[in-house]
Amino acid sequence: MKYRRLTKEQFEEMHQEFINFLAAQSITADEWEDIKKNKPEVMEQELDVFSDLIWEGVLNNVKYLEHISPQQLMLFYISDTHLNLIAIKIDNNAIDITTDYGYKWLQQNINDDSVSLYTSTKAISDDRNKDIFILIEQGAVITKGTLYRYFEDVLG
């Protein structure tokens, strides 16, 4: 397995896609019930293959990621060849940018001495999707890039 198995909730949301996946392999509903009862190792393999297919499809389309904690904002733009990072760190424990107040404070005080801004670019490895998956497993979430573009303009 290249990534990780989808959660029970994710499988439930993708019920129809999983049925289509089984059908594409000529596995009927009755055959699937038999596999679940009598061939648990085959069932596990099918769940893993399906999970990897779903992850590949999702990861192929990722352009932006965000990882937000109370004093740090990490914004990623992923091109075909590079991973670009805008990182913002706040050295003030009284400010929590995960709250509306803290985020507004950051917007209004971007040039404050307690705010550090960093940018970085690194080449994507041979396995772009694995690079993205690792960031997601570390807590980053897929976004449409609104915050990245906002801070890109601020830094611009």
N, CA, C and O atoms as a DFTB+ gen file, in Angstrom:
624 C
 N C O
     1  1       0.840      -1.175       0.000
     2  2       0.000       0.000       0.000
     3  2       0.886       1.239       0.000
     4  3       1.812       1.354       0.803
     5  1       0.597       2.147      -0.894
     6  2       1.436       3.330      -1.045
     7  2       1.088       4.432      -0.041
     8  3       1.980       5.121       0.453
     9  1      -0.190       4.601       0.261
    10  2      -0.614       5.675       1.156
    11  2      -1.163       5.072       2.444
    12  3      -0.436       4.389       3.165
    13  1      -2.421       5.314       2.738
    14  2      -3.043       4.652       3.870
    15  2      -4.479       4.331       3.499
    16  3      -5.076       4.947       2.616
    17  1      -4.999       3.364       4.189
    18  2      -6.366       2.955       3.896
    19  2      -7.331       4.082       4.274
    20  3      -7.147       4.780       5.271
    21  1      -8.346       4.231       3.458
    22  2      -9.388       5.201       3.766
    23  2     -10.073       4.809       5.074
    24  3     -10.105       3.635       5.444
    25  1     -10.611       5.792       5.756
    26  2     -11.331       5.510       6.998
    27  2     -12.688       4.895       6.673
    28  3     -13.140       4.927       5.528
    29  1     -13.320       4.342       7.683
    30  2     -14.659       3.775       7.501
    31  2     -15.609       4.841       6.949
    32  3     -16.408       4.569       6.052
    33  1     -15.512       6.048       7.493
    34  2     -16.363       7.149       7.038
    35  2     -16.090       7.490       5.570
    36  3     -17.019       7.745       4.803
    37  1     -14.828       7.493       5.191
    38  2     -14.486       7.783       3.802
    39  2     -15.008       6.695       2.871
    40  3     -15.502       6.984       1.781
    41  1     -14.896       5.439       3.307
    42  2     -15.445       4.349       2.495
    43  2     -16.960       4.501       2.353
    44  3     -17.513       4.268       1.278
    45  1     -17.623       4.888       3.434
    46  2     -19.078       5.070       3.370
    47  2     -19.439       6.176       2.385
    48  3     -20.397       6.043       1.624
    49  1     -18.673       7.268       2.395
    50  2     -18.927       8.367       1.460
    51  2     -18.668       7.946       0.017
    52  3     -19.277       8.482      -0.909
    53  1     -17.774       6.997      -0.170
    54  2     -17.384       6.579      -1.519
    55  2     -17.995       5.230      -1.875
    56  3     -17.453       4.493      -2.699
    57  1     -19.116       4.913      -1.254
    58  2     -19.779       3.618      -1.443
    59  2     -20.004       3.303      -2.925
    60  3     -19.662       2.217      -3.393
    61  1     -20.576       4.251      -3.650
    62  2     -20.878       4.009      -5.069
    63  2     -19.598       3.828      -5.885
    64  3     -19.540       2.976      -6.771
    65  1     -18.571       4.632      -5.586
    66  2     -17.300       4.489      -6.300
    67  2     -16.677       3.118      -6.041
    68  3     -16.077       2.516      -6.932
    69  1     -16.831       2.630      -4.788
    70  2     -16.282       1.314      -4.463
    71  2     -17.040       0.221      -5.214
    72  3     -16.432      -0.734      -5.698
    73  1     -18.348       0.354      -5.312
    74  2     -19.147      -0.602      -6.088
    75  2     -18.668      -0.607      -7.541
    76  3     -18.501      -1.668      -8.144
    77  1     -18.451       0.580      -8.091
    78  2     -17.963       0.679      -9.472
    79  2     -16.581       0.036      -9.617
    80  3     -16.296      -0.634     -10.609
    81  1     -15.731       0.252      -8.609
    82  2     -14.389      -0.339      -8.596
    83  2     -14.486      -1.868      -8.635
    84  3     -13.794      -2.523      -9.414
    85  1     -15.348      -2.421      -7.788
    86  2     -15.529      -3.883      -7.781
    87  2     -16.106      -4.367      -9.108
    88  3     -15.682      -5.394      -9.639
    89  1     -17.074      -3.625      -9.639
    90  2     -17.699      -4.010     -10.907
    91  2     -16.668      -4.011     -12.039
    92  3     -16.705      -4.870     -12.920
    93  1     -15.757      -3.050     -12.005
    94  2     -14.718      -2.979     -13.045
    95  2     -13.824      -4.217     -13.008
    96  3     -13.188      -4.566     -14.002
    97  1     -13.787      -4.874     -11.848
    98  2     -13.009      -6.108     -11.711
    99  2     -13.904      -7.346     -11.832
   100  3     -13.489      -8.460     -11.515
   101  1     -15.138      -7.129     -12.294
   102  2     -16.127      -8.200     -12.454
   103  2     -16.432      -8.914     -11.141
   104  3     -16.665     -10.123     -11.122
   105  1     -16.429      -8.159     -10.046
   106  2     -16.791      -8.718      -8.742
   107  2     -18.217      -8.257      -8.434
   108  3     -18.479      -7.063      -8.291
   109  1     -19.130      -9.219      -8.335
   110  2     -20.530      -8.902      -8.041
   111  2     -20.717      -8.696      -6.540
   112  3     -19.812      -8.964      -5.749
   113  1     -21.896      -8.219      -6.159
   114  2     -22.203      -8.017      -4.735
   115  2     -22.127      -9.337      -3.978
   116  3     -21.591      -9.390      -2.872
   117  1     -22.664     -10.405      -4.573
   118  2     -22.615     -11.718      -3.923
   119  2     -21.170     -12.210      -3.772
   120  3     -20.795     -12.761      -2.737
   121  1     -20.375     -12.001      -4.815
   122  2     -18.966     -12.411      -4.742
   123  2     -18.220     -11.608      -3.674
   124  3     -17.362     -12.146      -2.974
   125  1     -18.547     -10.326      -3.554
   126  2     -17.896      -9.490      -2.535
   127  2     -18.256      -9.991      -1.136
   128  3     -17.395     -10.045      -0.257
   129  1     -19.516     -10.355      -0.927
   130  2     -19.926     -10.903       0.374
   131  2     -19.156     -12.182       0.677
   132  3     -18.734     -12.406       1.811
   133  1     -18.975     -13.016      -0.338
   134  2     -18.217     -14.258      -0.166
   135  2     -16.752     -13.958       0.167
   136  3     -16.165     -14.600       1.038
   137  1     -16.170     -12.984      -0.528
   138  2     -14.771     -12.597      -0.273
   139  2     -14.634     -12.100       1.163
   140  3     -13.692     -12.472       1.862
   141  1     -15.573     -11.257       1.605
   142  2     -15.503     -10.713       2.974
   143  2     -15.554     -11.836       4.022
   144  3     -14.873     -11.775       5.045
   145  1     -16.370     -12.854       3.749
   146  2     -16.530     -13.940       4.724
   147  2     -15.399     -14.960       4.669
   148  3     -14.923     -15.436       5.700
   149  1     -14.979     -15.289       3.450
   150  2     -14.085     -16.446       3.284
   151  2     -12.657     -16.131       2.854
   152  3     -11.782     -16.993       2.937
   153  1     -12.418     -14.923       2.404
   154  2     -11.074     -14.567       1.940
   155  2     -10.691     -13.180       2.470
   156  3     -10.558     -12.235       1.693
   157  1     -10.516     -13.058       3.781
   158  2     -10.240     -11.730       4.356
   159  2      -8.974     -11.078       3.793
   160  3      -8.898      -9.852       3.709
   161  1      -7.987     -11.879       3.411
   162  2      -6.759     -11.296       2.854
   163  2      -7.039     -10.661       1.490
   164  3      -6.450      -9.631       1.164
   165  1      -7.916     -11.249       0.697
   166  2      -8.295     -10.672      -0.598
   167  2      -9.095      -9.391      -0.370
   168  3      -8.903      -8.400      -1.074
   169  1      -9.996      -9.418       0.619
   170  2     -10.767      -8.218       0.961
   171  2      -9.823      -7.081       1.343
   172  3      -9.983      -5.954       0.875
   173  1      -8.846      -7.373       2.186
   174  2      -7.876      -6.354       2.622
   175  2      -7.135      -5.776       1.417
   176  3      -6.944      -4.563       1.327
   177  1      -6.721      -6.634       0.503
   178  2      -6.008      -6.172      -0.690
   179  2      -6.885      -5.257      -1.534
   180  3      -6.417      -4.230      -2.024
   181  1      -8.148      -5.619      -1.706
   182  2      -9.061      -4.795      -2.510
   183  2      -9.279      -3.434      -1.859
   184  3      -9.297      -2.413      -2.547
   185  1      -9.446      -3.414      -0.532
   186  2      -9.618      -2.139       0.186
   187  2      -8.381      -1.267       0.034
   188  3      -8.489      -0.054      -0.146
   189  1      -7.206      -1.883       0.107
   190  2      -5.954      -1.136      -0.031
   191  2      -5.772      -0.590      -1.447
   192  3      -5.376       0.563      -1.619
   193  1      -6.056      -1.398      -2.450
   194  2      -5.917      -0.949      -3.843
   195  2      -6.881       0.211      -4.105
   196  3      -6.502       1.215      -4.707
   197  1      -8.117       0.066      -3.654
   198  2      -9.105       1.130      -3.843
   199  2      -8.648       2.407      -3.133
   200  3      -8.737       3.497      -3.699
   201  1      -8.165       2.277      -1.904
   202  2      -7.690       3.453      -1.153
   203  2      -6.573       4.166      -1.904
   204  3      -6.586       5.391      -2.026
   205  1      -5.607       3.400      -2.408
   206  2      -4.505       4.015      -3.159
   207  2      -5.003       4.717      -4.417
   208  3      -4.517       5.795      -4.760
   209  1      -5.973       4.113      -5.109
   210  2      -6.535       4.749      -6.311
   211  2      -7.201       6.078      -5.965
   212  3      -7.038       7.065      -6.683
   213  1      -7.945       6.101      -4.875
   214  2      -8.619       7.336      -4.459
   215  2      -7.585       8.384      -4.074
   216  3      -7.682       9.535      -4.500
   217  1      -6.593       7.998      -3.269
   218  2      -5.546       8.953      -2.871
   219  2      -4.832       9.514      -4.096
   220  3      -4.589      10.719      -4.170
   221  1      -4.493       8.656      -5.058
   222  2      -3.805       9.126      -6.268
   223  2      -4.649      10.176      -6.985
   224  3      -4.138      11.217      -7.398
   225  1      -5.940       9.896      -7.129
   226  2      -6.828      10.842      -7.791
   227  2      -6.896      12.175      -7.078
   228  3      -6.871      13.229      -7.714
   229  1      -6.983      12.133      -5.762
   230  2      -7.035      13.365      -4.972
   231  2      -5.709      14.115      -5.061
   232  3      -5.681      15.313      -5.345
   233  1      -4.633      13.414      -4.821
   234  2      -3.308      14.053      -4.768
   235  2      -2.885      14.623      -6.116
   236  3      -2.175      15.627      -6.169
   237  1      -3.311      13.996      -7.198
   238  2      -2.984      14.519      -8.530
   239  2      -3.505      15.934      -8.730
   240  3      -2.937      16.701      -9.508
   241  1      -4.576      16.283      -8.037
   242  2      -5.224      17.579      -8.226
   243  2      -4.866      18.624      -7.172
   244  3      -5.344      19.756      -7.247
   245  1      -4.039      18.270      -6.200
   246  2      -3.701      19.213      -5.130
   247  2      -2.752      20.286      -5.649
   248  3      -1.728      19.989      -6.264
   249  1      -3.112      21.532      -5.390
   250  2      -2.253      22.675      -5.724
   251  2      -1.850      23.449      -4.460
   252  3      -0.768      24.032      -4.401
   253  1      -2.729      23.449      -3.456
   254  2      -2.479      24.236      -2.248
   255  2      -2.747      23.407      -0.996
   256  3      -3.677      22.603      -0.943
   257  1      -1.905      23.630       0.006
   258  2      -2.073      23.041       1.327
   259  2      -1.871      24.128       2.375
   260  3      -1.149      25.100       2.153
   261  1      -2.519      23.945       3.518
   262  2      -2.309      24.848       4.657
   263  2      -2.122      24.007       5.908
   264  3      -2.762      22.972       6.094
   265  1      -1.228      24.485       6.757
   266  2      -1.074      23.892       8.079
   267  2      -1.068      25.061       9.063
   268  3      -0.141      25.870       9.087
   269  1      -2.118      25.128       9.868
   270  2      -2.287      26.268      10.776
   271  2      -2.267      25.770      12.207
   272  3      -2.976      24.830      12.565
   273  1      -1.442      26.416      13.020
   274  2      -1.404      26.161      14.454
   275  2      -1.508      27.521      15.157
   276  3      -1.461      28.549      14.482
   277  1      -1.646      27.561      16.468
   278  2      -1.880      28.851      17.148
   279  2      -0.868      29.952      16.829
   280  3      -1.257      31.114      16.716
   281  1       0.403      29.629      16.682
   282  2       1.407      30.664      16.403
   283  2       2.119      30.486      15.067
   284  3       3.126      31.146      14.813
   285  1       1.616      29.616      14.224
   286  2       2.312      29.387      12.962
   287  2       1.331      29.089      11.833
   288  3       0.332      28.393      12.009
   289  1       1.655      29.639      10.673
   290  2       0.856      29.438       9.472
   291  2       1.821      28.992       8.375
   292  3       2.759      29.708       8.026
   293  1       1.573      27.799       7.839
   294  2       2.417      27.294       6.756
   295  2       1.520      27.093       5.547
   296  3       0.577      26.302       5.577
   297  1       1.829      27.822       4.482
   298  2       1.016      27.807       3.274
   299  2       1.860      27.273       2.127
   300  3       2.968      27.752       1.882
   301  1       1.331      26.287       1.433
   302  2       2.077      25.631       0.371
   303  2       1.373      25.792      -0.968
   304  3       0.151      25.673      -1.065
   305  1       2.166      26.065      -1.998
   306  2       1.694      25.980      -3.380
   307  2       2.535      24.913      -4.044
   308  3       3.764      24.974      -4.018
   309  1       1.873      23.930      -4.642
   310  2       2.582      22.822      -5.263
   311  2       2.408      22.904      -6.773
   312  3       1.304      22.737      -7.292
   313  1       3.501      23.161      -7.468
   314  2       3.473      23.151      -8.931
   315  2       3.871      21.751      -9.384
   316  3       4.007      20.845      -8.562
   317  1       4.054      21.575     -10.660
   318  2       4.466      20.262     -11.154
   319  2       5.899      19.926     -10.743
   320  3       6.261      18.753     -10.646
   321  1       6.709      20.953     -10.502
   322  2       8.126      20.712     -10.234
   323  2       8.615      21.202      -8.875
   324  3       9.659      20.759      -8.397
   325  1       7.859      22.126      -8.238
   326  2       8.340      22.721      -6.986
   327  2       7.250      22.810      -5.923
   328  3       6.055      22.867      -6.216
   329  1       7.717      22.820      -4.680
   330  2       6.868      23.058      -3.540
   331  2       7.283      24.417      -2.985
   332  3       8.420      24.590      -2.547
   333  1       6.371      25.372      -3.003
   334  2       6.644      26.729      -2.529
   335  2       5.968      26.925      -1.184
   336  3       4.802      26.572      -1.009
   337  1       6.693      27.480      -0.250
   338  2       6.201      27.657       1.113
   339  2       6.227      29.123       1.508
   340  3       7.206      29.830       1.271
   341  1       5.135      29.567       2.112
   342  2       5.100      30.838       2.836
   343  2       4.820      30.451       4.282
   344  3       3.783      29.863       4.586
   345  1       5.743      30.783       5.164
   346  2       5.593      30.451       6.581
   347  2       5.541      31.737       7.394
   348  3       6.326      32.660       7.176
   349  1       4.612      31.779       8.324
   350  2       4.458      32.934       9.199
   351  2       4.479      32.409      10.624
   352  3       3.717      31.515      10.989
   353  1       5.378      32.991      11.427
   354  2       5.502      32.584      12.830
   355  2       5.286      33.797      13.701
   356  3       5.816      34.875      13.429
   357  1       4.510      33.621      14.742
   358  2       4.221      34.713      15.675
   359  2       4.854      34.373      17.017
   360  3       4.538      33.350      17.624
   361  1       5.751      35.243      17.472
   362  2       6.407      35.046      18.763
   363  2       5.659      35.832      19.833
   364  3       6.220      36.721      20.474
   365  1       4.388      35.492      20.015
   366  2       3.544      36.140      21.014
   367  2       2.470      35.127      21.399
   368  3       1.504      34.928      20.663
   369  1       2.643      34.490      22.550
   370  2       1.718      33.434      22.969
   371  2       0.310      33.938      23.250
   372  3      -0.620      33.141      23.370
   373  1       0.142      35.249      23.357
   374  2      -1.189      35.810      23.590
   375  2      -2.028      35.816      22.311
   376  3      -3.247      35.978      22.365
   377  1      -1.379      35.642      21.176
   378  2      -2.080      35.653      19.889
   379  2      -2.228      34.220      19.393
   380  3      -1.255      33.470      19.331
   381  1      -3.455      33.850      19.042
   382  2      -3.762      32.534      18.492
   383  2      -4.424      32.756      17.137
   384  3      -5.594      33.130      17.060
   385  1      -3.660      32.520      16.066
   386  2      -4.181      32.827      14.732
   387  2      -5.228      31.825      14.252
   388  3      -5.767      31.979      13.156
   389  1      -5.523      30.805      15.050
   390  2      -6.615      29.896      14.691
   391  2      -7.971      30.485      15.100
   392  3      -9.016      29.919      14.777
   393  1      -7.955      31.613      15.803
   394  2      -9.198      32.297      16.182
   395  2      -9.415      33.491      15.253
   396  3      -8.471      33.976      14.629
   397  1     -10.649      33.958      15.164
   398  2     -10.944      35.137      14.338
   399  2     -10.138      36.336      14.813
   400  3      -9.555      37.060      14.006
   401  1     -10.107      36.544      16.144
   402  2      -9.356      37.681      16.691
   403  2      -7.875      37.585      16.324
   404  3      -7.278      38.563      15.872
   405  1      -7.290      36.411      16.518
   406  2      -5.863      36.233      16.242
   407  2      -5.526      36.420      14.773
   408  3      -4.500      37.011      14.438
   409  1      -6.379      35.923      13.903
   410  2      -6.118      36.079      12.468
   411  2      -6.237      37.547      12.054
   412  3      -5.421      38.046      11.280
   413  1      -7.258      38.235      12.575
   414  2      -7.399      39.672      12.268
   415  2      -6.194      40.446      12.809
   416  3      -5.699      41.371      12.164
   417  1      -5.729      40.057      13.996
   418  2      -4.545      40.700      14.567
   419  2      -3.365      40.527      13.609
   420  3      -2.634      41.480      13.341
   421  1      -3.183      39.310      13.095
   422  2      -2.086      39.040      12.170
   423  2      -2.199      39.920      10.930
   424  3      -1.210      40.521      10.509
   425  1      -3.383      40.004      10.343
   426  2      -3.567      40.826       9.150
   427  2      -3.211      42.296       9.418
   428  3      -2.623      42.967       8.569
   429  1      -3.574      42.779      10.598
   430  2      -3.347      44.191      10.927
   431  2      -1.931      44.460      11.432
   432  3      -1.485      45.608      11.450
   433  1      -1.227      43.412      11.840
   434  2       0.095      43.590      12.450
   435  2       1.168      42.765      11.741
   436  3       2.119      42.303      12.372
   437  1       1.015      42.584      10.448
   438  2       1.932      41.741       9.690
   439  2       3.383      42.232       9.788
   440  3       4.317      41.440       9.666
   441  1       3.567      43.531      10.006
   442  2       4.919      44.088      10.119
   443  2       5.397      44.215      11.554
   444  3       6.450      44.803      11.802
   445  1       4.646      43.677      12.500
   446  2       5.025      43.709      13.907
   447  2       6.316      42.912      14.115
   448  3       6.573      41.932      13.415
   449  1       7.123      43.347      15.085
   450  2       8.393      42.657      15.360
   451  2       8.199      41.204      15.791
   452  3       9.113      40.391      15.650
   453  1       7.021      40.871      16.316
   454  2       6.786      39.495      16.765
   455  2       6.375      38.571      15.624
   456  3       6.213      37.368      15.828
   457  1       6.206      39.126      14.423
   458  2       5.796      38.329      13.260
   459  2       7.004      38.109      12.349
   460  3       7.639      39.064      11.901
   461  1       7.307      36.854      12.084
   462  2       8.395      36.501      11.163
   463  2       7.793      35.846       9.928
   464  3       6.941      34.963      10.031
   465  1       8.242      36.286       8.771
   466  2       7.773      35.733       7.494
   467  2       8.943      35.075       6.779
   468  3      10.043      35.622       6.705
   469  1       8.674      33.891       6.260
   470  2       9.694      33.152       5.528
   471  2       9.086      32.635       4.225
   472  3       7.894      32.338       4.149
   473  1       9.917      32.537       3.229
   474  2       9.503      31.852       2.004
   475  2      10.584      30.848       1.656
   476  3      11.757      31.026       1.984
   477  1      10.165      29.803       0.992
   478  2      11.102      28.758       0.615
   479  2      10.557      28.029      -0.612
   480  3       9.346      27.947      -0.819
   481  1      11.457      27.516      -1.401
   482  2      11.081      26.704      -2.554
   483  2      11.998      25.499      -2.596
   484  3      13.212      25.614      -2.433
   485  1      11.395      24.339      -2.817
   486  2      12.228      23.149      -2.997
   487  2      11.660      22.325      -4.138
   488  3      10.460      22.350      -4.411
   489  1      12.527      21.613      -4.782
   490  2      12.111      20.769      -5.908
   491  2      11.281      19.605      -5.392
   492  3      11.553      19.043      -4.331
   493  1      10.280      19.263      -6.154
   494  2       9.461      18.087      -5.845
   495  2      10.299      16.851      -6.148
   496  3      11.067      16.833      -7.109
   497  1      10.147      15.826      -5.328
   498  2      10.878      14.578      -5.586
   499  2      10.267      13.875      -6.798
   500  3       9.344      14.385      -7.434
   501  1      10.790      12.723      -7.092
   502  2      10.263      11.940      -8.215
   503  2       8.821      11.498      -7.967
   504  3       8.108      11.139      -8.904
   505  1       8.394      11.525      -6.699
   506  2       7.035      11.109      -6.349
   507  2       6.287      12.287      -5.720
   508  3       6.165      12.382      -4.499
   509  1       5.791      13.180      -6.580
   510  2       5.082      14.393      -6.139
   511  2       3.967      14.057      -5.148
   512  3       3.843      14.701      -4.106
   513  1       3.164      13.054      -5.474
   514  2       2.019      12.734      -4.631
   515  2       2.435      12.257      -3.247
   516  3       1.757      12.549      -2.262
   517  1       3.531      11.534      -3.162
   518  2       4.020      11.075      -1.860
   519  2       4.470      12.279      -1.021
   520  3       4.228      12.318       0.185
   521  1       5.121      13.258      -1.658
   522  2       5.521      14.488      -0.952
   523  2       4.297      15.182      -0.363
   524  3       4.317      15.614       0.790
   525  1       3.245      15.287      -1.148
   526  2       2.010      15.941      -0.697
   527  2       1.362      15.117       0.413
   528  3       0.911      15.671       1.416
   529  1       1.315      13.811       0.237
   530  2       0.697      12.932       1.233
   531  2       1.378      13.066       2.593
   532  3       0.709      13.091       3.626
   533  1       2.695      13.149       2.592
   534  2       3.437      13.298       3.851
   535  2       3.004      14.577       4.569
   536  3       2.806      14.568       5.784
   537  1       2.856      15.672       3.827
   538  2       2.407      16.928       4.442
   539  2       0.994      16.793       5.006
   540  3       0.702      17.323       6.078
   541  1       0.122      16.093       4.298
   542  2      -1.243      15.880       4.783
   543  2      -1.219      15.038       6.059
   544  3      -1.937      15.337       7.014
   545  1      -0.410      14.007       6.078
   546  2      -0.307      13.165       7.268
   547  2       0.251      13.943       8.461
   548  3      -0.006      13.586       9.611
   549  1       1.014      15.004       8.189
   550  2       1.567      15.839       9.262
   551  2       0.582      16.922       9.693
   552  3       0.896      17.726      10.571
   553  1      -0.600      16.951       9.089
   554  2      -1.631      17.881       9.535
   555  2      -2.047      18.945       8.535
   556  3      -2.947      19.732       8.827
   557  1      -1.425      18.996       7.372
   558  2      -1.824      19.981       6.364
   559  2      -3.170      19.568       5.764
   560  3      -3.503      18.386       5.692
   561  1      -3.923      20.568       5.341
   562  2      -5.208      20.310       4.691
   563  2      -5.194      20.896       3.285
   564  3      -4.531      21.900       3.025
   565  1      -5.924      20.265       2.396
   566  2      -6.033      20.724       1.011
   567  2      -6.954      21.944       0.973
   568  3      -8.025      21.944       1.581
   569  1      -6.526      22.986       0.249
   570  2      -7.347      24.195       0.146
   571  2      -7.379      24.679      -1.302
   572  3      -6.767      24.091      -2.193
   573  1      -8.103      25.753      -1.498
   574  2      -8.164      26.387      -2.820
   575  2      -7.084      27.468      -2.971
   576  3      -6.968      28.067      -4.040
   577  1      -6.302      27.723      -1.935
   578  2      -5.167      28.633      -2.042
   579  2      -5.452      30.085      -1.727
   580  3      -4.614      30.944      -2.001
   581  1      -6.605      30.387      -1.160
   582  2      -6.960      31.781      -0.862
   583  2      -5.937      32.431       0.063
   584  3      -5.470      33.535      -0.218
   585  1      -5.585      31.773       1.147
   586  2      -4.606      32.343       2.087
   587  2      -3.229      32.453       1.449
   588  3      -2.530      33.448       1.641
   589  1      -2.838      31.437       0.694
   590  2      -1.527      31.487       0.040
   591  2      -1.453      32.714      -0.857
   592  3      -0.491      33.478      -0.776
   593  1      -2.450      32.915      -1.709
   594  2      -2.433      34.045      -2.642
   595  2      -2.515      35.383      -1.896
   596  3      -1.897      36.362      -2.316
   597  1      -3.267      35.430      -0.801
   598  2      -3.349      36.651      -0.001
   599  2      -1.967      37.043       0.520
   600  3      -1.535      38.184       0.354
   601  1      -1.281      36.093       1.148
   602  2       0.029      36.401       1.721
   603  2       1.099      36.554       0.640
   604  3       2.077      37.274       0.839
   605  1       0.926      35.897      -0.480
   606  2       1.824      36.114      -1.619
   607  2       1.736      37.576      -2.066
   608  3       2.756      38.199      -2.360
   609  1       0.520      38.119      -2.116
   610  2       0.349      39.527      -2.461
   611  2       0.927      40.451      -1.401
   612  3       1.544      41.466      -1.725
   613  1       0.728      40.100      -0.129
   614  2       1.267      40.905       0.975
   615  2       2.800      40.954       0.879
   616  3       3.407      42.007       1.072
   617  1       3.406      39.816       0.581
   618  2       4.868      39.756       0.479
   619  2       5.396      40.346      -0.824
   620  3       6.541      40.789      -0.909
   621  1       4.520      40.339      -1.849
   622  2       4.905      40.729      -3.196
   623  2       5.501      42.061      -3.314
   624  3       5.860      42.481      -4.414
